[in-house]
Amino acid sequence: MTPEYLETGVDIAPVEVLELRLSDAELRVRLGDHSADARHALQAVLKEARRAGESEIAVRAQIGLGLSSLAAGNQREAARYLATAVASPLTSPRTHANVYISLSKALRFMSRAGEAVSVLDEALDALGPQTLEADGTRLRLATYLSYALTDLGQFERARVVLEDIDAGAALDPHTQVIGSACLHGGRAARRSSRDPPCDHPARSHRGQPRARPSSPFRCRGAALGRQRR
C-alpha cells in the first residue's frame, strides 16, 4: 500500500490528482469554455501547484488562464498570466509560440505595441539555428511582429522583418509559398489605393466584401500595404 492510499483511501499521488484536474480545465478551455467557472478551476489548480512547488503545473495553469482571459476579452489579465508564463524557463518560443503570440495580441489590444515588439523580438532571437520546424515558428512570430511594428508606424522595419524571414533558405515549400504570396500582396497594395488582394494567400476576396485593413488577423501583406496609401 502506498502512503497516499493509507492517508486518503485513494491510490494516487496528490500531484497526479492535481495534474488530472489541470488536464480537465485545459480541455474546457480548448473546447471554448472561457467562463468564470472555467477560470476559477484553473486558478484553484494554480494556487495548489504553487503551494506544492509544482512549477510545470503552475506554468500550464498560467498559460490556460492567459489564453482563456484573452478569449474572454480580459486583455489585462491575459497579459499578466502570459507574461509570467513567458518568463519561466519551462516556456520557450519553439514549444510555446502561441503563448508569445497571444501575449503580443493582449499587449497590442492595450495599446502597448512597443512591449509586444520586445516580446516577439526576444522570441525570434531565442529560436536559434534555422531548421524546417523552427522556420515555421519563425514565420508566425515574424508575422505578428510585423503587425506590432505597423501599429507603431514602423512600416519599413515591418517589411524588412518579413522579407528576411521569407528569404530563409530552410523554409519548407508550403511556408515559402504563404510568405511570398502575402509579401507580394503587400507590395501590390502599396502600388494601389485598393485593399490588398488577399486574406489568405490561396484566396482572392474579389467579389467579397472588403475587410478593414486595420484588422490584426488579415494577411500580413495587408499590414504592409497601408504604409504608402
TIZASE-127485 format. One record per atom (N, C-alpha, C): atom name; x, y negated, z negated; chain; residue number from 1. Coordinates in steps of 0.02 Angstrom, whole numbers, plus 50000, padded with zeros to 5 digits. Each point is the difference from the previous one (the first is absolute). Layout:
# TIZASE-127485
at c1 c2 c3 ch i
CA X Y Z A NUM
...
This chain:
# TIZASE-127485
at c1 c2 c3 ch i
N 50042 50060 50000 A 1
CA 49958 49940 50000 A 1
C 50044 49937 50000 A 1
N 49979 49951 50037 A 2
CA 50037 49937 50003 A 2
C 49981 49956 49941 A 2
N 50044 49952 49981 A 3
CA 49981 49952 49948 A 3
C 49937 49961 50017 A 3
N 49992 49984 50064 A 4
CA 49940 49962 50021 A 4
C 49936 50039 49986 A 4
N 50004 50067 50013 A 5
CA 49940 50041 49989 A 5
C 49984 50006 49926 A 5
N 50051 50008 49959 A 6
CA 49990 50005 49928 A 6
C 49971 49935 49971 A 6
N 50021 49943 50030 A 7
CA 49979 49935 49974 A 7
C 49931 49979 50025 A 7
N 49987 50014 50065 A 8
CA 49938 49973 50031 A 8
C 49952 50054 50024 A 8
N 50023 50062 50006 A 9
CA 49958 50052 50027 A 9
C 49999 50001 50076 A 9
N 50041 49957 50031 A 10
CA 50005 49996 50073 A 10
C 50072 50016 50020 A 10
N 50008 50048 50043 A 11
CA 50067 50023 50019 A 11
C 50028 49958 50057 A 11
N 50005 49935 49989 A 12
CA 50029 49955 50050 A 12
C 50032 49942 49964 A 12
N 50058 49980 50023 A 13
CA 50037 49946 49967 A 13
C 49964 49933 50009 A 13
N 50006 49955 49951 A 14
CA 49966 49935 50005 A 14
C 50019 49961 50063 A 14
N 50064 50005 50021 A 15
CA 50021 49963 50059 A 15
C 49965 50028 50063 A 15
N 49987 50065 50000 A 16
CA 49964 50029 50057 A 16
C 49927 49978 50001 A 16
N 49971 49994 49942 A 17
CA 49931 49974 49995 A 17
C 49998 49929 50027 A 17
N 50051 49961 49980 A 18
CA 50003 49930 50022 A 18
C 50008 49995 50076 A 18
N 50041 50045 50028 A 19
CA 50011 49999 50072 A 19
C 49937 50020 50037 A 19
N 49963 50048 49972 A 20
CA 49936 50020 50031 A 20
C 49950 49942 50000 A 20
N 49998 49963 49945 A 21
CA 49956 49942 49997 A 21
C 50021 49947 50050 A 21
N 50065 49991 50008 A 22
CA 50025 49951 50049 A 22
C 49982 50022 50071 A 22
N 50008 50064 50015 A 23
CA 49983 50025 50067 A 23
C 49927 49989 50015 A 23
N 49957 50012 49951 A 24
CA 49928 49988 50010 A 24
C 49986 49926 50013 A 24
N 50033 49956 49962 A 25
CA 49990 49928 50008 A 25
C 50027 49977 50068 A 25
N 50058 50026 50021 A 26
CA 50028 49982 50065 A 26
C 49954 50022 50057 A 26
N 49969 50059 49992 A 27
CA 49955 50025 50051 A 27
C 49939 49954 50007 A 27
N 49975 49975 49944 A 28
CA 49943 49954 50003 A 28
C 50019 49938 50040 A 28
N 50060 49974 49989 A 29
CA 50022 49940 50037 A 29
C 50006 50016 50074 A 29
N 50031 50057 50017 A 30
CA 50008 50018 50071 A 30
C 49933 50009 50034 A 30
N 49949 50021 49962 A 31
CA 49933 50010 50029 A 31
C 49960 49935 50002 A 31
N 50032 49945 49980 A 32
CA 49968 49935 50006 A 32
C 49963 49975 49939 A 32
N 50010 50034 49942 A 33
CA 49968 49978 49939 A 33
C 50045 49948 49966 A 33
N 49983 49936 50007 A 34
CA 50039 49947 49970 A 34
C 49961 49965 49945 A 34
N 49957 50038 49968 A 35
CA 49958 49973 49947 A 35
C 50041 49987 49937 A 35
N 49970 49962 49954 A 36
CA 50032 49987 49936 A 36
C 50012 50065 49962 A 36
N 49953 50047 50006 A 37
CA 50007 50064 49966 A 37
C 50061 50039 50025 A 37
N 50010 49998 50065 A 38
CA 50059 50035 50029 A 38
C 50065 49968 49976 A 38
N 50000 49934 49996 A 39
CA 50061 49966 49976 A 39
C 50011 50011 49925 A 39
N 49946 50005 49962 A 40
CA 50007 50014 49929 A 40
C 50032 50069 49989 A 40
N 49982 50048 50042 A 41
CA 50031 50067 49995 A 41
C 50075 49996 50012 A 41
N 50020 49960 50049 A 42
CA 50071 49992 50014 A 42
C 50035 49962 49943 A 42
N 49967 49950 49973 A 43
CA 50029 49962 49945 A 43
C 50011 50043 49938 A 43
N 49953 50046 49988 A 44
CA 50007 50045 49942 A 44
C 50060 50047 50010 A 44
N 50008 50025 50062 A 45
CA 50057 50043 50015 A 45
C 50065 49960 49992 A 45
N 50001 49939 50025 A 46
CA 50060 49958 49996 A 46
C 50019 49988 49927 A 46
N 49951 49985 49958 A 47
CA 50014 49988 49929 A 47
C 50030 50061 49966 A 47
N 49971 50059 50014 A 48
CA 50025 50061 49969 A 48
C 50067 50020 50028 A 48
N 50011 49988 50064 A 49
CA 50064 50017 50030 A 49
C 50056 49958 49970 A 49
N 49987 49936 49990 A 50
CA 50050 49957 49968 A 50
C 50015 50023 49929 A 50
N 49948 50019 49965 A 51
CA 50009 50022 49930 A 51
C 50042 50064 49998 A 51
N 49989 50044 50050 A 52
CA 50036 50064 50001 A 52
C 50068 49995 50034 A 52
N 50016 49941 50029 A 53
CA 50063 49992 50034 A 53
C 50004 50035 50067 A 53
N 49941 50011 50031 A 54
CA 49998 50033 50066 A 54
C 50001 49947 50055 A 54
N 50061 49982 50020 A 55
CA 50009 49944 50047 A 55
C 49968 50014 50068 A 55
N 50008 50061 50025 A 56
CA 49973 50015 50067 A 56
C 49924 49994 50002 A 56
N 49968 50027 49949 A 57
CA 49927 49995 49997 A 57
C 49979 49927 49992 A 57
N 50037 49962 49961 A 58
CA 49984 49929 49990 A 58
C 50005 49962 50066 A 58
N 50052 50012 50039 A 59
CA 50008 49965 50064 A 59
C 49944 50019 50048 A 59
N 49983 50063 50003 A 60
CA 49945 50021 50044 A 60
C 49934 49966 49980 A 60
N 49989 49994 49934 A 61
CA 49939 49967 49977 A 61
C 50000 49926 50019 A 61
N 50059 49968 49994 A 62
CA 50006 49930 50020 A 62
C 49986 49991 50074 A 62
N 50026 50045 50041 A 63
CA 49987 49996 50072 A 63
C 49926 50008 50014 A 63
N 49968 50050 49968 A 64
CA 49928 50009 50010 A 64
C 49960 49939 49979 A 64
N 50019 49971 49943 A 65
CA 49965 49939 49977 A 65
C 50011 49942 50048 A 65
N 50061 49993 50026 A 66
CA 50014 49946 50047 A 66
C 49961 50007 50064 A 66
N 49999 50060 50028 A 67
CA 49964 50010 50063 A 67
C 49925 49992 49991 A 67
N 49974 50026 49944 A 68
CA 49929 49993 49986 A 68
C 49981 49927 49988 A 68
N 50041 49964 49964 A 69
CA 49986 49929 49987 A 69
C 50000 49960 50064 A 69
N 50048 50015 50045 A 70
CA 50003 49965 50064 A 70
C 49937 50013 50041 A 70
N 49979 50063 50002 A 71
CA 49940 50017 50038 A 71
C 49937 49968 49971 A 71
N 50001 49989 49934 A 72
CA 49943 49969 49967 A 72
C 50002 49924 50003 A 72
N 50053 49971 50030 A 73
CA 50005 49928 50007 A 73
C 50032 49964 49943 A 73
N 50030 50037 49954 A 74
CA 50034 49969 49943 A 74
C 50075 49998 50014 A 74
N 50020 49950 50039 A 75
CA 50069 49997 50023 A 75
C 50050 49987 49944 A 75
N 49980 49962 49950 A 76
CA 50046 49986 49945 A 76
C 50018 50063 49961 A 76
N 49949 50041 49985 A 77
CA 50013 50063 49966 A 77
C 50040 50047 50044 A 77
N 49983 50001 50064 A 78
CA 50036 50044 50047 A 78
C 50074 49982 50002 A 78
N 50014 49935 50005 A 79
CA 50070 49978 50003 A 79
C 50037 50018 49936 A 79
N 49966 49994 49943 A 80
CA 50033 50015 49936 A 80
C 50019 50074 49996 A 80
N 49953 50044 50016 A 81
CA 50014 50072 49996 A 81
C 50051 50022 50052 A 81
N 49992 49976 50062 A 82
CA 50044 50022 50054 A 82
C 50071 49973 49991 A 82
N 50006 49939 49975 A 83
CA 50067 49972 49988 A 83
C 50037 50041 49947 A 83
N 49964 50022 49949 A 84
CA 50031 50042 49949 A 84
C 50021 50067 50029 A 84
N 49958 50029 50043 A 85
CA 50017 50064 50031 A 85
C 50061 49993 50046 A 85
N 50002 49946 50039 A 86
CA 50056 49989 50046 A 86
C 50066 49992 49962 A 86
N 49996 49972 49940 A 87
CA 50061 49989 49960 A 87
C 50027 50065 49971 A 87
N 49961 50053 50002 A 88
CA 50022 50064 49971 A 88
C 50048 50035 50046 A 88
N 50052 50033 49973 A 89
CA 50046 50040 50042 A 89
C 49966 50061 50030 A 89
N 49941 50016 49977 A 90
CA 49963 50058 50026 A 90
C 49964 49983 50065 A 90
N 50000 49936 50018 A 91
CA 49966 49977 50061 A 91
C 50052 49975 50050 A 91
N 49991 50019 50063 A 92
CA 50046 49976 50052 A 92
C 49960 49987 50064 A 92
N 50026 49956 50044 A 93
CA 49965 49986 50063 A 93
C 49993 50062 50044 A 93
N 50047 50046 49995 A 94
CA 49997 50059 50043 A 94
C 49942 50046 49980 A 94
N 49985 50004 49936 A 95
CA 49947 50045 49976 A 95
C 49935 49964 49983 A 95
N 50002 49934 49991 A 96
CA 49941 49963 49978 A 96
C 49992 49935 50040 A 96
N 50007 50005 50066 A 97
CA 49995 49939 50041 A 97
C 49932 49966 49991 A 97
N 49947 50039 49991 A 98
CA 49933 49970 49992 A 98
C 49996 49957 49937 A 98
N 50040 50016 49949 A 99
CA 49999 49960 49939 A 99
C 50030 49931 50013 A 99
N 50056 49998 50036 A 100
CA 50032 49936 50017 A 100
C 49955 49959 50046 A 100
N 49969 50033 50048 A 101
CA 49955 49965 50046 A 101
C 49939 49973 49964 A 101
N 49971 50040 49955 A 102
CA 49942 49978 49963 A 102
C 50017 49942 49953 A 102
N 50059 50003 49970 A 103
CA 50023 49944 49958 A 103
C 50006 49937 50042 A 103
N 50027 50006 50060 A 104
CA 50007 49941 50043 A 104
C 49932 49972 50019 A 104
N 49951 50043 50010 A 105
CA 49932 49976 50016 A 105
C 49971 49961 49941 A 105
N 50007 50029 49940 A 106
CA 49973 49966 49941 A 106
C 50032 49931 49991 A 106
N 50065 49996 50009 A 107
CA 50034 49937 49992 A 107
C 49978 49949 50053 A 107
N 49992 50023 50062 A 108
CA 49979 49955 50053 A 108
C 49929 49974 49988 A 108
N 49956 50044 49974 A 109
CA 49932 49979 49984 A 109
C 50000 49944 49948 A 109
N 50051 49999 49957 A 110
CA 50005 49948 49948 A 110
C 50043 49941 50023 A 110
N 50013 49995 50064 A 111
CA 50041 49947 50029 A 111
C 50072 50001 49972 A 111
N 50026 50060 49990 A 112
CA 50068 50008 49976 A 112
C 50041 50038 50052 A 112
N 49996 49975 50062 A 113
CA 50032 50034 50056 A 113
C 50076 50003 49991 A 113
N 50029 49950 49968 A 114
CA 50072 50001 49989 A 114
C 50021 50060 49959 A 114
N 49961 50017 49949 A 115
CA 50015 50060 49960 A 115
C 49989 50063 50040 A 115
N 49949 50000 50043 A 116
CA 49989 50058 50043 A 116
C 50059 50012 50046 A 116
N 50029 49946 50027 A 117
CA 50059 50006 50043 A 117
C 50058 50031 49961 A 117
N 50010 49978 49938 A 118
CA 50054 50027 49959 A 118
C 49991 50075 49988 A 118
N 49938 50020 49984 A 119
CA 49986 50071 49987 A 119
C 50016 50042 50062 A 119
N 49977 49977 50058 A 120
CA 50010 50040 50061 A 120
C 50072 49997 50025 A 120
N 50033 49943 49991 A 121
CA 50071 49996 50018 A 121
C 50040 50051 49959 A 121
N 49988 50002 49935 A 122
CA 50036 50046 49957 A 122
C 49984 50073 50018 A 122
N 49937 50013 50018 A 123
CA 49981 50068 50019 A 123
C 50036 50021 50064 A 123
N 50004 49956 50049 A 124
CA 50036 50015 50062 A 124
C 50074 50012 49987 A 124
N 50030 49959 49957 A 125
CA 50071 50009 49983 A 125
C 50012 50067 49966 A 125
N 49951 50023 49961 A 126
CA 50009 50061 49961 A 126
C 49989 50064 50041 A 126
N 49975 49994 50061 A 127
CA 49986 50060 50040 A 127
C 50062 50039 50019 A 127
N 50055 49966 50009 A 128
CA 50062 50035 50016 A 128
C 50006 50015 50074 A 128
N 50040 50052 50017 A 129
CA 50016 50015 50071 A 129
C 49937 50014 50041 A 129
N 50005 49986 50064 A 130
CA 49944 50012 50045 A 130
C 49993 50075 50013 A 130
N 49939 50024 49991 A 131
CA 49981 50068 50018 A 131
C 49931 49995 50030 A 131
N 49977 50054 50031 A 132
CA 49933 49999 50029 A 132
C 49948 49985 49946 A 132
N 50008 50032 49942 A 133
CA 49952 49989 49946 A 133
C 50004 49929 49973 A 133
N 50061 49976 49989 A 134
CA 50009 49933 49972 A 134
C 49977 49947 50049 A 134
N 50008 50012 50065 A 135
CA 49982 49949 50049 A 135
C 49924 49989 50003 A 135
N 49961 50052 49989 A 136
CA 49928 49991 49997 A 136
C 49981 49956 49942 A 136
N 50031 50012 49942 A 137
CA 49988 49959 49941 A 137
C 50026 49929 50011 A 137
N 50058 49994 50032 A 138
CA 50029 49934 50013 A 138
C 49953 49959 50044 A 138
N 49970 50031 50049 A 139
CA 49954 49964 50045 A 139
C 49939 49974 49961 A 139
N 49973 50042 49956 A 140
CA 49942 49979 49960 A 140
C 50018 49941 49955 A 140
N 50056 50006 49966 A 141
CA 50020 49946 49954 A 141
C 50015 49935 50039 A 141
N 50033 50007 50058 A 142
CA 50016 49942 50040 A 142
C 49937 49966 50026 A 142
N 49950 50040 50017 A 143
CA 49937 49971 50024 A 143
C 49969 49955 49947 A 143
N 49997 50024 49938 A 144
CA 49971 49960 49947 A 144
C 50046 49943 49979 A 144
N 50065 50009 50009 A 145
CA 50045 49944 49989 A 145
C 49986 49944 50050 A 145
N 49986 50019 50062 A 146
CA 49985 49949 50051 A 146
C 49936 49962 49982 A 146
N 49951 50035 49970 A 147
CA 49939 49966 49979 A 147
C 50015 49947 49946 A 147
N 50041 50021 49951 A 148
CA 50016 49954 49945 A 148
C 50041 49940 50026 A 148
N 50046 50013 50045 A 149
CA 50040 49946 50029 A 149
C 49955 49953 50041 A 149
N 49952 50028 50035 A 150
CA 49953 49958 50037 A 150
C 49959 49956 49954 A 150
N 49980 50028 49942 A 151
CA 49964 49959 49950 A 151
C 50042 49940 49979 A 151
N 50066 50009 49998 A 152
CA 50045 49946 49979 A 152
C 50019 49954 50059 A 152
N 49976 50016 50060 A 153
CA 50017 49960 50058 A 153
C 50068 50015 50029 A 153
N 50030 50056 49979 A 154
CA 50066 50018 50025 A 154
C 49993 50047 50061 A 154
N 49973 49972 50054 A 155
CA 49983 50041 50058 A 155
C 50061 50030 50034 A 155
N 50053 49962 50005 A 156
CA 50059 50025 50035 A 156
C 50030 50059 49963 A 156
N 50005 49995 49934 A 157
CA 50028 50056 49963 A 157
C 49954 50061 50004 A 157
N 49934 49989 50000 A 158
CA 49953 50056 50008 A 158
C 50013 50036 50066 A 158
N 50011 49961 50053 A 159
CA 50013 50030 50065 A 159
C 50065 50040 49999 A 159
N 50052 49971 49970 A 160
CA 50065 50033 49998 A 160
C 49997 50065 49960 A 160
N 49964 49998 49944 A 161
CA 49993 50060 49959 A 161
C 49971 50058 50040 A 161
N 49947 49985 50037 A 162
CA 49966 50052 50039 A 162
C 50043 50024 50059 A 162
N 50033 49954 50032 A 163
CA 50041 50019 50057 A 163
C 50061 50042 49978 A 163
N 50027 49984 49942 A 164
CA 50056 50040 49974 A 164
C 49978 50071 49986 A 164
N 49940 50007 49970 A 165
CA 49975 50067 49986 A 165
C 49984 50037 50064 A 165
N 49970 49965 50047 A 166
CA 49980 50030 50063 A 166
C 50061 50024 50040 A 166
N 50056 49968 49990 A 167
CA 50060 50018 50037 A 167
C 50038 50058 49969 A 167
N 49978 50025 49942 A 168
CA 50035 50054 49967 A 168
C 50002 50063 50043 A 168
N 50058 50027 50009 A 169
CA 50008 50057 50045 A 169
C 49969 50064 49973 A 169
N 49989 50003 49934 A 170
CA 49977 50062 49971 A 170
C 49924 50006 49996 A 170
N 49963 49950 50023 A 171
CA 49928 50003 49996 A 171
C 49973 50058 50042 A 171
N 49950 50036 49973 A 172
CA 49969 50053 50039 A 172
C 49959 49968 50056 A 172
N 49987 50037 50054 A 173
CA 49967 49971 50058 A 173
C 49933 49968 49985 A 173
N 49959 50032 49958 A 174
CA 49934 49971 49985 A 174
C 50007 49933 49965 A 174
N 50045 49997 49950 A 175
CA 50010 49937 49964 A 175
C 50027 49947 50046 A 175
N 50046 50020 50045 A 176
CA 50028 49951 50047 A 176
C 49946 49970 50044 A 176
N 49953 50043 50023 A 177
CA 49946 49975 50043 A 177
C 49956 49950 49963 A 177
N 49983 50017 49937 A 178
CA 49958 49955 49961 A 178
C 50035 49933 49989 A 178
N 50064 50003 49981 A 179
CA 50037 49939 49987 A 179
C 50006 49958 50062 A 179
N 50017 50030 50056 A 180
CA 50009 49962 50062 A 180
C 49935 49969 50023 A 180
N 49946 50038 49996 A 181
CA 49936 49974 50024 A 181
C 49977 49940 49960 A 181
N 50008 50003 49934 A 182
CA 49979 49943 49960 A 182
C 50044 49940 50011 A 182
N 50065 50011 50008 A 183
CA 50045 49944 50014 A 183
C 49983 49968 50066 A 183
N 49986 50041 50050 A 184
CA 49982 49972 50066 A 184
C 49935 49961 49995 A 184
N 49954 50025 49957 A 185
CA 49938 49963 49989 A 185
C 50013 49932 49971 A 185
N 50048 49997 49953 A 186
CA 50017 49936 49969 A 186
C 50030 49952 50050 A 186
N 50046 50026 50044 A 187
CA 50031 49956 50050 A 187
C 49949 49974 50049 A 187
N 49953 50044 50020 A 188
CA 49949 49979 50048 A 188
C 49956 49945 49969 A 188
N 49985 50009 49936 A 189
CA 49957 49951 49968 A 189
C 50034 49932 49994 A 189
N 50066 50000 49991 A 190
CA 50035 49937 49995 A 190
C 49999 49962 50066 A 190
N 49991 50037 50056 A 191
CA 49998 49968 50065 A 191
C 49929 49980 50019 A 191
N 49952 50014 49956 A 192
CA 49930 49989 50016 A 192
C 49964 49968 49942 A 192
N 49944 49968 50013 A 193
CA 49960 49972 49946 A 193
C 49948 50050 49975 A 193
N 49999 50060 50033 A 194
CA 49951 50050 49980 A 194
C 50026 50039 49940 A 194
N 49953 50038 49968 A 195
CA 50019 50044 49946 A 195
C 50046 50054 50028 A 195
N 50045 50029 49960 A 196
CA 50042 50055 50023 A 196
C 49957 50058 50023 A 196
N 50026 50039 50047 A 197
CA 49958 50048 50035 A 197
C 49984 50064 49963 A 197
N 50025 50011 49939 A 198
CA 49987 50065 49970 A 198
C 49991 49995 49925 A 198
N 49957 50045 49974 A 199
CA 49996 50013 49928 A 199
C 50039 50064 49986 A 199
N 50009 50041 50051 A 200
CA 50040 50061 49996 A 200
C 50035 50004 50067 A 200
N 50062 50024 50003 A 201
CA 50036 49999 50063 A 201
C 49968 50040 50055 A 201
N 49959 50050 49982 A 202
CA 49971 50042 50052 A 202
C 49931 49974 50022 A 202
N 49975 49946 49969 A 203
CA 49933 49978 50017 A 203
C 49999 49925 50014 A 203
N 49970 49982 50055 A 204
CA 49988 49930 50014 A 204
C 49932 49982 49971 A 204
N 49991 49939 49974 A 205
CA 49933 49982 49977 A 205
C 49966 49957 50052 A 205
N 50021 50007 50064 A 206
CA 49965 49964 50053 A 206
C 49927 50020 50000 A 206
N 49957 49951 49998 A 207
CA 49928 50014 49998 A 207
C 49974 50008 49929 A 207
N 50047 50003 49950 A 208
CA 49980 50006 49931 A 208
C 50002 49931 49968 A 208
N 49963 49990 49945 A 209
CA 50005 49936 49964 A 209
C 50071 49990 49975 A 209
N 50027 49940 50010 A 210
CA 50068 49987 49979 A 210
C 50005 49991 49925 A 210
N 50048 50036 49970 A 211
CA 50011 49993 49928 A 211
C 50037 49936 49986 A 211
N 49993 49974 49940 A 212
CA 50037 49940 49981 A 212
C 50073 50017 49997 A 212
N 50045 49960 50030 A 213
CA 50070 50017 50001 A 213
C 50033 49998 49933 A 213
N 49967 49971 49949 A 214
CA 50031 49996 49935 A 214
C 49990 50063 49959 A 214
N 49962 50049 50025 A 215
CA 49988 50060 49962 A 215
C 50065 50037 49987 A 215
N 50013 50021 49937 A 216
CA 50064 50033 49985 A 216
C 50004 50070 50027 A 216
N 49945 50027 50028 A 217
CA 50001 50068 50023 A 217
C 50003 50006 50076 A 217
N 50008 49944 50035 A 218
CA 50006 50004 50072 A 218
C 50068 50026 50020 A 218
N 50004 50019 50064 A 219
CA 50064 50021 50026 A 219
C 50053 49948 49985 A 219
N 50061 50022 49985 A 220
CA 50051 49952 49980 A 220
C 50015 49950 50055 A 220
N 49986 50017 50063 A 221
CA 50010 49952 50054 A 221
C 49955 49940 49992 A 221
N 49942 50010 49968 A 222
CA 49954 49944 49991 A 222
C 50029 49948 49953 A 222
N 50033 50023 49948 A 223
CA 50030 49952 49953 A 223
C 50052 49957 50033 A 223
N 50039 50030 50045 A 224
CA 50052 49963 50033 A 224
C 49974 49954 50055 A 224
N 49943 50022 50029 A 225
CA 49974 49962 50056 A 225
C 49973 49932 49982 A 225
N 49986 49987 49936 A 226
CA 49971 49937 49981 A 226
C 50050 49943 50000 A 226
N 50065 50016 49997 A 227
CA 50049 49949 49984 A 227
C 50005 49944 50052 A 227
N 49984 50014 50066 A 228
CA 50009 49948 50051 A 228
C 49935 49977 50031 A 228
N 49945 50011 49964 A 229
CA 49936 49978 50028 A 229
C 49994 49924 49998 A 229
